[in-house]
Amino acid sequence: MKVTDHLARANGKTLFSFEVLPPRKGENIQTLFSNIEPLLEFKPPFIDVTYHREEYVYRQHPNGLLEKKTVRRRPGTVGICAAIKNRFDVDTVPHLICGGFSKEETENALIDLHFLGIDTVLALRGDPIKSEGSFKPQPDGHAYACDLIGQVANLNKGEYLDEEQDDTFATDFCIGTAGYPEKHFEAPNHAADVRYLKHKVDRGADYIVTQMFFDNAKFFEYVAQCRAAGITVPIIPGLKPLTGKKQLTALPRSFFINLPEELVEAVAQCRDDAAAREIGIEWCIQQSRELMAAGVPSLHYYSMGKSETIRRVAAALF
Ligand code: FAD
């Protein structure tokens, strides 16, 4: 079932959902299953699976020179989606990105997903490859998520890239898109970012999932801005319990977000990661309670490969 159908069926009740990463190349899928299992008691209607594109690494060649290689450390998004759906009977949402895909490869990937019975995708642009600085689309790929959303929406109307094709079937994907309560790092300002978000919805996005945030006031303000801009689709908050002291610097650096002073001070004073994790869990519970009281459609947690902290947060709420 599509994410928007799950939200409609919930009848105003806040759902519990989460995001997982495909295992690193060489890791067993069992580890991922073991991370998901403890969260099933909270009845997630859908689980997101991230997509990770290639990275460039430099390796020493036997001739002594450095060699540039392309590696994908976490392949398998589509396979993982099918495996989770099959094993746990939970709907899965693969993340689909523009980066690294030509339009035709995107079309083929969508057909694979359709055949697997997957009916929701989260359509994203993807981050720039680390060593490249700025995002570079494939020669025949999309530069922005709005164009990827447009392609999925066209396929939903039975419009394929090859116009000569006849005897076509139409897919019926529900399309999610990303939103940034603290602004996307490349956007010149909040207003422009919200204007582009509106454009993504106008091209066919059915719901929004936000980047993680630690200050609910920013989320509430963002939702108000979106509504004022005419965006009416559901907005699902993305949350992450802080799990260690290093995240005080790592999260703002990786996700271009701010951490509230009160949280930073409390974590900075912790003796070790275990103590910091307790603060992180409590903070996330308080955030979740307030969001729930405000009637958000789902609380969507970023597992980043670990589920125990999410389990503890969910146990306090659901
Ligand atoms: P876009 O909506 O295309 O926006 C990118 C930038 O361009 C923004 O600054 C926006 O304001 C601007 N912009 C948008 N449209 C236009 C336009 N038409 N003209 C000019 N400027 C425009 N990355 C992954 O690689 N894999 C994942 O699985 C993944 N999952 C994610 C899940 C969530 C919930 C979120 C919030 C992010 C995720 N990301 C993932 C990261 C995401 O790919 C990056 O944040 C990326 O830099 C932007 O993606 P986007 O879809 O928001 O891009």
Residues whose N, C-alpha, C, O or C-beta is under 5 A from the ligand:
A	BS01	FAD	T50 Y51 H52 H95 I97 A123 L124 R125 G126 D127 A143 Y144 A145 C146 A178 G179 H184 E186 A187 A192 D193 Y196 V209 T210 Q211
